[in-house]
Amino acid sequence: MRFSYDPRHNIAYIRFQGKSKEVESVKISDELIVDIAPDGTVYGIELLNANEQLQKEDRGQISIINEATGELVAVPLSISNA
């Protein structure tokens, strides 16, 4: 999995699979697009207006939680309005 952010366009992308030339993009809302791989699985999720979506209540960090153990790792985000 790969998380990337483009501050020029304020877009975040979470990619779940290796690079693929062909995906079908499904617009869920004005700020959320899901890319579907040719085999029907989720290829990635695109967040438009990412600053607002990612920093609402998380104090500027991503929380990764292992549901089996309850272990929590907080990864700080360095997102700016560039």
Contacts in CASP RR format, 6 or more apart in sequence:
PFRMAT RR
TARGET T0000
AUTHOR 0000-0000-0000
METHOD contacts of the structure
MODEL  1
MRFSYDPRHNIAYIRFQGKSKEVESVKISDELIVDIAPDGTVYGIELLNA
NEQLQKEDRGQISIINEATGELVAVPLSISNA
1 14 0 8 1.000
1 15 0 8 1.000
1 16 0 8 1.000
2 13 0 8 1.000
2 14 0 8 1.000
2 15 0 8 1.000
3 12 0 8 1.000
3 13 0 8 1.000
3 14 0 8 1.000
3 15 0 8 1.000
3 62 0 8 1.000
4 12 0 8 1.000
4 13 0 8 1.000
4 15 0 8 1.000
5 11 0 8 1.000
5 12 0 8 1.000
5 13 0 8 1.000
5 50 0 8 1.000
5 77 0 8 1.000
5 79 0 8 1.000
6 12 0 8 1.000
6 13 0 8 1.000
7 79 0 8 1.000
7 80 0 8 1.000
7 81 0 8 1.000
7 82 0 8 1.000
8 82 0 8 1.000
10 48 0 8 1.000
10 49 0 8 1.000
10 50 0 8 1.000
10 51 0 8 1.000
10 81 0 8 1.000
11 46 0 8 1.000
11 47 0 8 1.000
11 48 0 8 1.000
11 50 0 8 1.000
12 46 0 8 1.000
12 47 0 8 1.000
12 50 0 8 1.000
12 53 0 8 1.000
12 54 0 8 1.000
13 44 0 8 1.000
13 45 0 8 1.000
13 46 0 8 1.000
13 47 0 8 1.000
14 44 0 8 1.000
14 45 0 8 1.000
14 47 0 8 1.000
15 43 0 8 1.000
15 44 0 8 1.000
16 41 0 8 1.000
16 42 0 8 1.000
16 43 0 8 1.000
16 44 0 8 1.000
17 37 0 8 1.000
17 41 0 8 1.000
17 43 0 8 1.000
17 44 0 8 1.000
20 37 0 8 1.000
20 38 0 8 1.000
20 43 0 8 1.000
22 38 0 8 1.000
23 35 0 8 1.000
23 36 0 8 1.000
23 37 0 8 1.000
23 38 0 8 1.000
23 43 0 8 1.000
23 44 0 8 1.000
24 35 0 8 1.000
24 36 0 8 1.000
25 33 0 8 1.000
25 34 0 8 1.000
25 35 0 8 1.000
25 36 0 8 1.000
25 46 0 8 1.000
26 33 0 8 1.000
26 34 0 8 1.000
26 35 0 8 1.000
26 36 0 8 1.000
27 33 0 8 1.000
28 34 0 8 1.000
30 48 0 8 1.000
31 47 0 8 1.000
31 48 0 8 1.000
31 49 0 8 1.000
31 53 0 8 1.000
32 45 0 8 1.000
32 46 0 8 1.000
32 47 0 8 1.000
32 48 0 8 1.000
33 45 0 8 1.000
33 46 0 8 1.000
33 48 0 8 1.000
34 42 0 8 1.000
34 44 0 8 1.000
34 45 0 8 1.000
34 46 0 8 1.000
35 42 0 8 1.000
35 43 0 8 1.000
35 44 0 8 1.000
35 45 0 8 1.000
35 46 0 8 1.000
36 42 0 8 1.000
36 43 0 8 1.000
37 43 0 8 1.000
47 53 0 8 1.000
47 54 0 8 1.000
50 79 0 8 1.000
51 79 0 8 1.000
51 81 0 8 1.000
54 60 0 8 1.000
54 62 0 8 1.000
54 77 0 8 1.000
54 79 0 8 1.000
55 77 0 8 1.000
55 79 0 8 1.000
60 76 0 8 1.000
60 77 0 8 1.000
60 79 0 8 1.000
61 74 0 8 1.000
61 75 0 8 1.000
61 76 0 8 1.000
61 77 0 8 1.000
62 74 0 8 1.000
62 75 0 8 1.000
62 77 0 8 1.000
63 72 0 8 1.000
63 73 0 8 1.000
63 74 0 8 1.000
63 75 0 8 1.000
64 72 0 8 1.000
64 73 0 8 1.000
64 74 0 8 1.000
64 75 0 8 1.000
65 71 0 8 1.000
65 72 0 8 1.000
65 73 0 8 1.000
66 72 0 8 1.000
END
